[in-house]
Amino acid sequence: MDQATIKYRPDVAGNLIYAAVLGAILLTHIGFGIRYKTWGFLTGMFCGLLLEVLGYLGRLWIHAKPFESNAFLVYLICLTIGPAFLSAAIYLCLGRIVVAYGEHLSRLKPRTYTMIFVSCDLLALIFQAAGGAMASIAKPGDHDAAWRGIYIMIVGLAFQVLSLVIFMILAGYFALGVRRASGSRNPRFIDVTSSRKFKGLVYALAISTISIFLRSVYRVVELQAGFNGTIANDEISFMVLEGPMIIIATGILAVYHPGLVFRGRWAEATWSLRGNGGPSDAILLKESDYSRERL
């Protein structure tokens, strides 16, 4: 194994189980996405989970052919960039949740959350994919080319970590605002936001975000010493901090799927790229005017 890119043969049983579980979660998201027409969320989950499944199949390929560079390429790129698509799906959810609770409760518009963080995600994705490709195709012995690719990957992963930290801070700040103003929520979605399932979705998004964050931090640390480093060649840490984090992140959002939780009203909670106020703002203004007339 001294001439292989990683210094161990990936475990067949563990990687096969992860691929199967992630495949089942993917099928669940496809079913819910089509049924409830959550197309944006489905796109992120579909791309992310498909890449995850391909990544673990790539690890099985490495087990069969440890010296096959294409196998390492599939494993490295797919498992590196997959979570970026999952993060994008989470970012889309926050915009809908802001609309459901009431845009007046947030300092940022729903479209602002989505556009900023999806753009950051795209930038991180480009760095990770480009770096992964450069590192994977570097010729044996060309350490400079390999390290350039690794550094670019680390930049992309670190940027993703930073984006997730800022997202968690802003989402937490919004949650605090909702808690403090529980009596002035969007009346249009009060039946949705007052349900236990909706609260479950909020907690599920928090758990999912933290799981992807932990996984991304692990990958940054893993790559610090390159592909020959101790952490990069420790399969136990990989099998604990990579696969399970993604399974938790996507599995819990299959249980509390946004389309199911929104009771088929996902499309109603959309936001517009134009205009200064969303539908919830207009309804709240009408409700306020009506209350003043009665007084």
Secondary structure as GFF3:
##gff-version 3
##sequence-region A 1 295
A	DSSP	alpha_helix	12	36	.	.	.	ID=ss1
A	DSSP	alpha_helix	39	64	.	.	.	ID=ss2
A	DSSP	alpha_helix	69	101	.	.	.	ID=ss3
A	DSSP	three_ten_helix	103	105	.	.	.	ID=ss4
A	DSSP	alpha_helix	110	137	.	.	.	ID=ss5
A	DSSP	alpha_helix	143	180	.	.	.	ID=ss6
A	DSSP	three_ten_helix	187	189	.	.	.	ID=ss7
A	DSSP	alpha_helix	190	193	.	.	.	ID=ss8
A	DSSP	alpha_helix	196	223	.	.	.	ID=ss9
A	DSSP	three_ten_helix	231	233	.	.	.	ID=ss10
A	DSSP	alpha_helix	235	241	.	.	.	ID=ss11
A	DSSP	alpha_helix	243	255	.	.	.	ID=ss12
A	DSSP	alpha_helix	258	261	.	.	.	ID=ss13
A	DSSP	three_ten_helix	267	269	.	.	.	ID=ss14
A	DSSP	alpha_helix	279	294	.	.	.	ID=ss15
###
